[in-house]
């Protein structure tokens, strides 16, 4: 949590210079007791509060304590008057990789929001490579028309390439509600500072007292963290945070000597360490995460919410045909399998009664969202379940060419590396052949096994996303004689890594091969091993001469 305001005060009164003591006056004694000359308490007294004077100042120390009382750490930034644009950018950029929520004053040292607009654009503008992060940004201001502020921020973000924005203004008169922007994984909310308002606030506007900001912020952040799987992810992250001491104890100094020995002998210290830590975290999550966010009750509530949306028209797809359905959400939650059988069976030409079993449906996603959204949802989940790394992921370090690497050669043919992991390390300086099996691009209606995100301009893309890329469907199962074995040279660490600065430019140069191989994605280990096993099964088939009658009469007819 970061608060950025030029009117932040420390909460600690400045000490006066030592001077000559003067005897107290009666009115001084009265004010020291909390009364004016008329005997009334000061109207702006706020013991323990964070509200400053009527000019909108905020007691930063008190606000930080409010956040701490609900378990949140708050950083306070009051930019210096001199060169405040540069200093502000340094501070915000330094915190951008760690903080999820920011509160900005709109006018900094009398400007018209120029600095804050630049900072918000820097926090939300698309990165190359893209970095996915949840962001809540709050503009906390005394300005009257906050819709104008929202629109100016939206114009900035759209000019920076963020076009998929939802602008929400004030609701009907008499209802509270902020002016805010929503995008993929972020929200920008514009709020008013109530202490500077004179008279009655305009209808539909929202003003949040600074004392209530911490609790309000938690509620607002929950609006951008909705989602079934996202709920499990948040629970998992909280579990890892709470069990961090246990993890650190497990990997304490007592194992370092054995680890260094392993690293010297195998040359795979880094990868081995990451694998160990991943397994340890998986064990912690398996033993502590309840998964209630995706339990039966949570799913039922989610279905009811979808069915209650205006204009919702549920349908199911089977065999390329659409079947429109009826019934309440509760009916579907309670009897999904039976309802599918009955509805599809009754709508099939010339048939009445039960239809296909639910196990014969690849998906019922169109029950809940329109077909185009259903296709995108299926692609995202397929990629998440089958891929460990894609062009959409943040770049930490370049990948290694090994089992599971998906490649595209300079002739636009796709390949999957099925080189055993142990043979992809300690590669000789003069190079080593890497075993690759082809992947065919699936045409419409064909079976496919792998879904990968690629640049939207790729000719083979069947479904394009609103986020500037497309989905490519690939088929495995090539014959054993279709493999290729180009030779690649390693780097100084004796593994093969690509050239290029970003994922879309990563390429492997094969020795004496005449082609370059561009990195596309990484399959999860088990998925890659399944393809390698399929290749090995085909490569070890046994052919022999026998009676055709005998072959066709037994298990060997295939």
Residue pairs with C-beta under 8 A, 6 or more apart in sequence:
1 67
1 72
1 73
1 74
1 75
1 99
1 100
1 101
1 102
1 103
1 217
2 74
2 75
2 77
2 92
2 95
2 99
2 101
2 102
2 103
3 58
3 60
3 63
3 74
3 75
3 76
3 77
3 102
3 103
4 77
4 79
4 88
4 91
4 92
4 102
4 103
4 104
4 105
4 116
4 119
5 58
5 77
5 78
5 103
5 104
5 105
5 140
6 78
6 79
6 81
6 84
6 105
6 108
6 109
7 52
7 55
7 56
7 57
7 58
7 78
7 105
8 57
8 58
8 60
8 76
8 77
8 78
9 52
9 57
9 58
9 59
9 60
10 59
10 60
10 61
11 59
11 60
11 61
11 62
12 61
27 37
30 36
30 37
30 39
34 41
34 42
34 45
35 41
36 42
44 51
44 53
44 54
48 62
49 59
49 62
49 210
49 211
50 58
50 59
50 60
50 62
50 63
50 66
50 210
50 211
51 58
51 59
51 195
51 209
51 210
51 211
52 58
52 59
52 195
54 195
54 196
55 196
56 105
56 142
56 193
56 195
56 196
58 210
60 76
60 78
63 74
63 76
63 210
63 213
63 214
64 74
64 76
66 211
66 213
66 214
67 73
67 74
67 214
68 74
69 214
70 214
70 215
70 218
72 214
72 218
75 95
75 99
77 88
77 91
77 92
79 87
79 88
79 91
79 108
79 109
80 87
81 109
84 108
84 109
84 115
85 115
85 118
88 108
88 115
88 119
89 118
89 119
89 122
92 102
92 119
92 122
92 123
93 122
96 122
96 123
100 133
100 134
100 135
100 136
100 221
101 135
101 136
101 137
101 138
101 217
101 221
102 123
102 135
102 136
102 137
102 138
103 138
103 140
103 213
103 217
104 116
104 119
104 120
104 137
104 138
104 139
104 140
105 116
105 139
105 140
105 141
106 113
106 116
106 139
106 140
106 141
106 142
106 143
106 149
107 113
107 141
107 143
108 115
108 116
113 149
113 152
116 139
117 152
117 153
117 156
120 137
120 153
120 156
120 157
120 188
121 156
121 157
121 160
123 135
123 137
124 135
124 137
124 157
124 160
124 162
124 183
124 186
124 188
125 157
125 160
125 161
125 162
126 160
126 161
126 162
126 468
128 502
129 391
129 392
129 393
129 394
129 395
129 502
129 503
129 504
130 392
130 394
131 394
132 185
132 392
132 394
133 185
134 185
134 186
134 221
134 224
134 225
135 185
135 186
135 187
135 224
136 186
136 187
136 189
136 217
136 220
136 221
136 224
137 186
137 187
137 188
137 189
138 188
138 189
138 190
138 191
138 217
138 220
139 146
139 149
139 153
139 188
139 189
139 190
139 191
140 191
140 192
140 193
140 208
140 210
140 213
141 149
141 190
141 191
141 192
141 193
142 192
142 193
142 196
142 197
143 149
143 192
144 202
146 178
146 179
146 190
146 191
146 192
146 205
147 169
147 170
147 179
147 190
149 179
149 190
150 167
150 169
150 179
150 180
150 181
150 188
150 190
151 167
153 181
153 188
154 165
154 167
154 181
157 165
157 181
157 183
158 165
162 183
164 183
164 184
164 466
164 467
165 181
165 182
165 183
166 181
166 182
166 183
167 181
168 177
168 178
168 179
168 180
168 181
168 182
169 179
170 177
170 179
170 203
170 204
170 205
171 177
171 204
172 204
173 203
173 204
174 203
174 204
175 204
176 204
176 205
176 206
177 204
177 206
178 189
178 190
178 191
178 206
179 189
179 190
180 187
180 188
180 189
180 190
181 187
181 188
182 224
184 467
185 224
186 224
187 220
187 223
187 224
189 220
191 206
191 207
191 208
192 201
192 205
192 206
192 207
192 208
193 207
193 210
194 201
194 207
194 208
194 209
195 209
195 210
197 207
201 207
208 216
225 231
225 234
228 293
228 294
228 298
228 299
228 302
229 293
229 294
230 293
231 293
231 294
231 298
232 289
232 291
232 293
232 294
234 293
235 289
235 290
235 291
235 292
235 293
236 285
236 289
239 284
239 285
239 288
239 289
240 247
240 281
240 284
240 285
243 284
243 288
246 284
247 277
247 280
247 281
247 284
250 280
251 276
251 277
251 280
259 269
259 272
259 273
260 269
262 268
262 269
262 272
263 269
263 270
263 272
266 272
266 425
267 425
267 426
267 494
268 425
271 400
271 425
292 298
299 333
300 329
300 333
303 329
303 332
303 333
303 368
304 329
304 330
304 333
306 312
306 329
306 368
306 369
307 314
307 328
307 329
307 332
307 368
308 329
313 324
313 370
314 324
314 325
314 332
314 366
314 367
314 368
315 322
315 323
315 324
315 325
315 366
315 367
315 371
316 322
316 323
316 325
316 340
316 343
316 344
316 361
316 364
316 366
316 367
317 323
317 361
317 363
317 366
317 371
318 344
318 355
318 356
318 360
318 361
320 445
322 366
323 343
323 344
323 347
324 347
325 339
325 343
325 367
326 343
327 339
331 339
332 339
332 367
336 358
336 364
337 357
337 358
340 355
340 356
340 358
340 361
340 364
341 354
341 355
341 356
341 357
341 358
342 353
342 354
342 355
343 355
344 355
344 356
345 351
345 352
345 353
345 354
345 355
345 356
346 352
346 353
346 355
347 355
348 355
358 364
363 374
363 378
365 374
365 377
365 378
366 374
368 374
369 377
375 463
376 463
376 465
379 451
379 463
379 465
379 471
382 451
383 390
383 451
383 452
383 453
383 471
385 524
386 450
386 451
386 523
386 524
386 527
387 451
387 452
387 521
387 522
387 523
387 524
388 404
388 522
388 523
388 524
388 525
389 399
389 521
389 522
390 452
390 453
390 503
390 521
390 522
391 453
391 454
391 455
391 469
391 503
391 504
391 520
391 521
392 453
392 469
393 503
395 502
395 503
398 497
398 498
398 506
399 405
399 497
399 498
399 506
399 519
399 522
400 424
400 425
400 495
400 496
400 497
401 417
401 419
401 424
401 434
401 488
401 495
401 496
401 497
401 498
401 508
402 417
402 419
402 421
402 424
402 425
402 495
403 417
403 418
403 419
403 420
403 421
403 424
403 525
403 528
403 529
403 532
404 416
404 417
404 522
404 523
404 524
404 525
404 527
404 528
405 416
405 417
405 519
405 522
405 523
406 414
406 415
406 416
406 417
406 439
406 450
406 452
406 474
406 519
406 520
406 521
406 522
406 523
407 414
407 415
407 416
407 417
407 436
407 508
407 517
407 518
407 519
407 520
408 414
408 415
408 517
408 518
408 520
409 415
409 515
409 516
409 517
409 518
410 515
410 516
410 517
410 518
411 515
412 459
412 460
413 438
414 438
414 439
414 440
414 441
414 474
414 520
415 436
415 437
415 438
415 439
415 484
415 517
416 436
416 437
416 438
416 439
416 476
416 523
416 528
416 531
417 424
417 434
417 435
417 436
418 435
418 436
418 437
418 483
418 528
418 531
418 532
418 535
419 434
419 435
419 436
420 532
423 432
424 434
424 495
424 496
425 494
425 495
426 494
427 488
427 489
427 490
427 494
427 495
427 496
428 490
429 489
429 490
429 494
430 489
431 487
431 488
431 489
431 490
431 511
432 487
432 488
432 490
433 485
433 486
433 487
434 485
434 486
434 487
434 488
434 496
435 483
435 485
436 483
436 484
436 485
436 486
437 476
437 478
437 482
437 483
437 531
437 535
438 478
438 482
438 483
438 484
439 450
439 474
439 475
439 476
439 478
440 474
440 475
440 478
441 460
441 472
441 473
441 474
441 475
442 448
442 473
442 474
442 475
444 462
446 473
446 475
447 475
448 473
448 474
448 475
449 474
449 475
449 476
449 477
449 531
450 473
450 474
450 475
450 476
450 523
450 527
451 471
451 472
451 473
451 474
452 471
452 472
452 474
452 520
452 521
453 465
453 469
453 470
453 471
453 472
453 521
454 460
454 461
454 469
454 470
454 471
454 472
454 520
455 469
455 470
455 504
456 464
456 465
456 468
456 469
456 470
458 470
458 472
460 472
461 470
461 471
461 472
462 470
462 471
462 472
462 473
463 470
463 471
464 470
464 471
465 471
476 531
476 534
477 534
478 535
479 538
480 535
480 538
480 539
483 535
486 510
486 511
486 513
486 515
486 517
487 510
487 511
487 512
487 513
488 496
488 508
488 509
488 510
488 511
489 496
489 511
490 496
491 497
496 508
498 506
498 507
498 508
498 519
499 506
499 507
499 508
499 509
500 506
500 507
503 519
506 518
506 519
507 516
507 517
507 518
507 519
508 516
508 517
508 518
508 519
509 516
510 516
510 517
523 531
546 556
551 557
